[in-house]
Each structure stands twice: as C-alpha cells, then as structure tokens.
Amino acid sequence: MRILVTGASGYIGGRLVPALLQADHEVRCLARDPEKLALDPWRQHVEVVRGDVLDPETLLPAMTGCDAAYYLVHSMDGSGGFRERDRRAAVNFRDAAAAAAVGRIVYLGGLGEGEQLSEHLASRQEVGATLATGSTPVTEVRAAVIIGSGSVSFEMMRYLTEVLPVMVTPKWVRTRCQPIAIRNVIEILVGALDIDDRENHVWEVGGPDQFTYEDMMRVYAEEAGLRRRLIIPVPLLSPQLSRHWIGLVTPLPVGVAKPLVNSLRNEVTVADNTVAEKLSRPLIPFREAVRSALQVSIDFDVATRWSDAAVAPAQAQPSDPEWAGGTLNVDAQRVSSSAPPEDVYWAFARMGGEVGYYTFNWAWKLRGMLDKAVGGVGLRRGRRHPEELRPGEALDFWRVAAVEPGRRLQLWAEMKLPGKAWLEFEARPAGGGSELLQTAYFVPRGLFGRLYWLVLVPFHVLIFKRMAGRIVATAEQR
C-alpha cells in the first residue's frame, strides 16, 4: 500500500516509518520542513512532501494516491491553545482524506473515560471523534503511557525517580495506569492497515500489567539499580504545584508538564485488550519494557525522542528578511588548527549533553537552571546520541537548525530570551589543516533585548573565545 505518514519527525512517526518500510509499504511523509528528515536513516527509501495539517491547501496533493494515512500530530507545545489548533487540524485532515479518496485514517489517541477528563485527554479524543465524522473510515488507537527510550512518559518517570530519592507527591501517584511498550504500539499501528471494512473502530490497547504511577517508579528504580525510593502521597499538593516541580526536575517545560500532570488524575486502563493481544505478540511486560529502554539509552541507540518534533515549521535563520539589514549582534571567533576539518567538526558536533560546552560548564548549567525556573526547556533534554546530530532535533536548550556532517552546525536557541539567538560552527580547510569559524548571532527584541546583549558582551568575549580554542585543542588531540 502507499501510506501517508504525518509527524514523521516525531517520536512515534520516526519509528513507524521504518516498520512500514519493513512491511513492504510505500511511504510518503508529510513534513512542514523536509530538511528535518534529511539525515534520518530511512530518508532515501521514502517520498517527502512539504505540507502542514493547519494548511488545507497542502494536504490534498499530499494525500492523492494514498491508500491510508496516519495522523500522528499534536499541537501541545506549551504555548497554550493546543485544543483549538488540534480541532482545526483534524477538520482539515478529515476533509482532505475524503477529497483524495484515502481508504483509511489511522490515529493514535489517548485512553480515558468519563466527563472529568483532563483537557489533554479530552482533546485527544475530540480529534478522533472529529476525524470519524468524515466519509473516510478511521481506526483510533487509544493508548496510555508509552514506555520506550526517549518517550515523554519514560523520560518524565526516569528523571523523577533518578533525581528525587524522596518524593512528596499528590494523590495521582496512586492512579492506575496500563503502560504499553513502544514496540507493541508500532506493531498495532502497522496491523491497523489490514482492516478491509468501511467501519470506524476505536481500539483501546495496553500492556499486560496494570500499575499505579507509584508502582511504576519503584520498578524503574529497581531496574536502574537505584536505592528504594520513598514516595509520600499527600492530599494537599495540587496539580498546579506538581507541574512546577516536574518542570524543574524533568526535561519537560512547565507549559508541557501542566496538561500532562492534569491527565495523571484520570485512570487509564483497558477493559478489553483483545486487539493488542492479537496484533502484538507477545505483549511486553512493563519491567521488561523499562529494562529494554534503559539498555537502548546506554547503547546510544535511541531512534527518536519526544523532543525531536519542533513546534515551528522551519528553524529561523539570522539571514531571514524580517531582520536582515536590521539589528543583528554578532560575536565571531576564528581559530586555525593543524587538525583536519572532519576532526574539528567532530569536536563541536559532540558539544552539549554529557560533554558540556568546553568551558565554564557551571555557567551553562546555571543558565539552564534559570531557564527552567522561568518556564523554559533548560538543559535536561540532553541529546539523542553523543556524536550524531540530525536537523530539527533537540540538543539541551538548542534546536539543530542546520547540519552538514563533516563541515557545519547551526544551533537555534530555544531558551527564554529577549530576542532570537543562534550559535554556528564551521570547519573550513586551510593550508595543511583547517580553520574553525564560530559565530554567535543575536537579534534583540525591544530595549531589554539590546541591554541584554550589552551586559553579556564581556562574558561572550571570555566564554566564546575560550570555547573556540578548546574545540580546536580537542580536535588536535584526536
């Protein structure tokens, strides 16, 4: 079959695409910025078309000729208003699928029942209901917590458990949940293509175990080799307070943590797990799923992460027309090296994560803490792989705006700033070695943005000059 996949740069989509290819389907990926998929290992085996679910004019050409389409996008980015955007996107997708005569839509939603659903879960189910009002049959797969290396649920549980040996938590830690392994989710999504009727289906799927969140954290601690965690549920700690300490302790920005924490009060278990048992054999127990996710992280074999999906259609560039010729502050450093360009690239491309920033790492960590305190992303997102980078993926509080392996890396700042900032590195051949060109760009917003840059100029001179020198030294040591 010819399959359209939305959200291919995200956590689920990036793992679904190779599974569809392995099942001998032809895959077409819809991407707001096709460059983000340029370095994915399966890129040469798929067709990529530019489009956006919020732009209906791009959807019909993308869907034309497709037998089925996966809807794997979500607008929850921490900025608010996600429910309205999700509703509008679902209407656009529904109408385009009908016009293109797509045979089936497959949608991954969320478990939960009752009138007291959180806004997040209610929105997830509203999207499924909206898609199903069209003429194209819809298979809605509802899952709870998905366990896999890099998943938002796994990362939240991991950081809470590892950072906090003692947790004073709200009552939601004793809410029941039926977690499911990412491998089983992908098997179920692929299996959904085998339906040959014209009916709508809602499948509730889960793993073989039902746990409370408290149980899940205890199991994680055991599998990670941590001491037994002391978890103290109290009735006074509200979800509003919970989201702040989750935002500070985990990689999740507060704006993303808020709707997720509100969802934790809803019990998410499955009454009839027949579909999951039929399409994914065997269902992976929770403990085994955690063990596998931990091993994949240790082996640096994480295929996708929750933070891979960017909220902007294309990363901003310092040459964009809106500020080209205007106020653009620049700090440029040039350093010659006896090392070849590929070694200089290796040195700056491994920056961030466990390696750090070559100089004044304490200052970078402090900046990350301050960013988290004001609702930013902070440093805890780390990086997917210690050396490899792909366009569009997260690196600490940066986003990879552009990467040319062996030559160039451009990072776009996602920390809270009074303006827009980039950090760019380029390794150029020079004589018998190379030259590193390191450039920091900053476009200020208003008077405060201009003052921010002026105050930091002395620190930039000190930090960026030393950083460039140590990058070159590291390359020469290699």
Steps between C-alpha positions, in 0.01 A plus 500: 500500500602863460486660843511865609664560838463831682729575793792301353746724687332420832544221750239255364522594132877463488466139619191416298654588162772229506242246622275581204793470261589163653141390429557590131275806490583813301531795737438869437585736786330835553741752652478873561877512453627207289860581595430364848484150353815536288726292728249240619632154410189414295483829307610361163225235511203739540337785313487828693250776418478843657173566682327594822179366652407859584530595131222314313636597158807281556312193621307392190809468274680311775214251546423444132578142402535375859316191624521597867621789715639514854407800714779535758518874561426687821502874567583487873820706504467687829373822346130440572207479261595151386143370512373748241798435271452124528131537418573711191774264382271196537228667289753581227636146501153343497386708203818446298485122557143493369588711195800277420298180550744366760397151610558538875633740763695353792525726804687455826302653787479466877313281747255638752128503578242720668406864507795604719769439240792742500518750216785301348313167491172666401678665207656171394158335489337800335752472215403135450130584502556784250692279261222239521229745389629489143443244227841337548495211750716561806685262728572678827759327717475620861803436719608617844864540605737389223827355631805528281834677487435867436122497557361792700346262757820302545716813528269659757499183711875457458594848618253507789630166627871563448514857629268469801576220750213637712184623330212683665238454232132571436243221511529434126799271564242238607293532182496177301658486158559230236835584337592353162839452335581712194574186298146372562351838405683496165386141433138600567522808279640296211238230554222757473562510122363146463138606563304470176156624611359853482422534872644726766686323780618610845764268642605530863843343543733444792777275619450187714543688832296752695694717744466820693751771412659432839549134406650600165758728663597228747551248218706753308722557806558124529587459131729805506684368804390787724429484870138454596313828453288644779173627351263691731161589348328797665157649427620861514735504201295628208561431129597867464789452743584159350558642155757745636715243675464261205609788278805565716607137548422349159580609140137609449431874478235613750258577215516138384507353851175675597258315266683172554484527879130586482452179299659286772190524716303296241513123525618362166449125485353266240189287556547286187858461374416257219633719220838553663532130578415411141719752315808503725638169609612482764394802702810619681476522882569840652819393676642358177404817309684714756805273487506520119463880499785535749727274293427690180591825676825349628587375150433847347250337263202730563317531166270792589419716803194691614686828450586430135178653369549875473212742536607727214464406131859604429779615727567872491820621335705813576462591131118503509351810328319622811830604659750485212664840491359584844644448846705181492765467769788269412789345691740326259805294593755358254757245610753317280566133561740232387213249518300412185152656463324171578669484842407861579141419399507193726612718791222759475230252393537306828436813708222506759351204685759320714795671326386851584624821337879474535525798735315644799264201515376623837380820329316304232336286769399812692350644181303178454368515858392861456329411174301219664404731785327737257325223304767427240633163381825503699794267442344168601383405151862406431559344161385186322850372411840605639642588156234479227259786427195534275326817383213602725591295807551646846840550660467630856329839463594521132333367187714378208412752229744365241770237485744403225696198629873560498463875446232711666256515791246771579305503827191708567442605863174380657575638845303801622663811348406862422565427132621219272843339517712255303838336550675386183817300441679437172817302431679620186811356331801729543856416399588158635231517767184699554339811637212511749252781449274531805225762487234602753207702363240688702200697375375708796133562573436851628711700741543213746645282223760763417595544865521119539761478224703795629513356852619163369766630259788462755388144580469414130855617435626278780278195445482481121871564442600230746234262360639532147853440623407188691297359210812527282719352774262204536508445123882503499512253790283265298 
